[in-house]
């Protein structure tokens, strides 16, 4: 659990920054780009919460 937390705290911001550099996102577009990166995960969270027993049968 600690390693997962450390990974998300250290590597994910670096990954997002690398994607921004690779796609040449301008500084004034970074907020919109970050929202576009977060929306699919948030929508999948809604689906997995609604169908929790089918998505996570052993939990």
Rosetta constraint file for C-alpha pairs under 8 A:
AtomPair CA 1 CA 5 HARMONIC 6.28 0.50
AtomPair CA 2 CA 6 HARMONIC 6.12 0.50
AtomPair CA 3 CA 7 HARMONIC 5.99 0.50
AtomPair CA 4 CA 8 HARMONIC 6.26 0.50
AtomPair CA 5 CA 9 HARMONIC 6.15 0.50
AtomPair CA 6 CA 10 HARMONIC 6.00 0.50
AtomPair CA 6 CA 11 HARMONIC 7.99 0.50
AtomPair CA 7 CA 11 HARMONIC 5.35 0.50
AtomPair CA 7 CA 12 HARMONIC 7.09 0.50
AtomPair CA 8 CA 12 HARMONIC 5.22 0.50
AtomPair CA 8 CA 13 HARMONIC 7.77 0.50
AtomPair CA 9 CA 13 HARMONIC 7.05 0.50
AtomPair CA 10 CA 14 HARMONIC 6.89 0.50
AtomPair CA 11 CA 15 HARMONIC 6.07 0.50
AtomPair CA 12 CA 16 HARMONIC 6.17 0.50
AtomPair CA 13 CA 17 HARMONIC 6.13 0.50
AtomPair CA 14 CA 18 HARMONIC 6.08 0.50
AtomPair CA 15 CA 19 HARMONIC 6.20 0.50
AtomPair CA 16 CA 20 HARMONIC 6.21 0.50
AtomPair CA 17 CA 21 HARMONIC 6.24 0.50
AtomPair CA 18 CA 22 HARMONIC 6.00 0.50
AtomPair CA 19 CA 23 HARMONIC 6.01 0.50
AtomPair CA 20 CA 24 HARMONIC 5.85 0.50
AtomPair CA 20 CA 25 HARMONIC 5.15 0.50
AtomPair CA 20 CA 30 HARMONIC 7.54 0.50
AtomPair CA 21 CA 25 HARMONIC 6.44 0.50
AtomPair CA 25 CA 29 HARMONIC 6.22 0.50
AtomPair CA 25 CA 30 HARMONIC 6.37 0.50
AtomPair CA 25 CA 33 HARMONIC 7.76 0.50
AtomPair CA 26 CA 30 HARMONIC 6.53 0.50
AtomPair CA 29 CA 33 HARMONIC 6.25 0.50
AtomPair CA 30 CA 34 HARMONIC 6.01 0.50
AtomPair CA 31 CA 35 HARMONIC 6.29 0.50
AtomPair CA 32 CA 36 HARMONIC 6.26 0.50
AtomPair CA 33 CA 37 HARMONIC 6.28 0.50
AtomPair CA 34 CA 38 HARMONIC 6.30 0.50
AtomPair CA 35 CA 39 HARMONIC 6.07 0.50
AtomPair CA 36 CA 40 HARMONIC 7.57 0.50
AtomPair CA 37 CA 41 HARMONIC 7.96 0.50
AtomPair CA 38 CA 42 HARMONIC 6.39 0.50
AtomPair CA 39 CA 43 HARMONIC 6.16 0.50
AtomPair CA 40 CA 44 HARMONIC 6.21 0.50
AtomPair CA 41 CA 45 HARMONIC 6.20 0.50
AtomPair CA 42 CA 46 HARMONIC 6.58 0.50
AtomPair CA 43 CA 47 HARMONIC 6.64 0.50
AtomPair CA 44 CA 48 HARMONIC 6.15 0.50
AtomPair CA 45 CA 49 HARMONIC 5.96 0.50
AtomPair CA 46 CA 50 HARMONIC 6.26 0.50
AtomPair CA 47 CA 51 HARMONIC 6.16 0.50
AtomPair CA 48 CA 52 HARMONIC 5.26 0.50
AtomPair CA 48 CA 55 HARMONIC 6.07 0.50
AtomPair CA 51 CA 55 HARMONIC 6.00 0.50
AtomPair CA 52 CA 56 HARMONIC 5.74 0.50
AtomPair CA 52 CA 57 HARMONIC 7.67 0.50
AtomPair CA 53 CA 57 HARMONIC 5.10 0.50
AtomPair CA 53 CA 59 HARMONIC 7.92 0.50
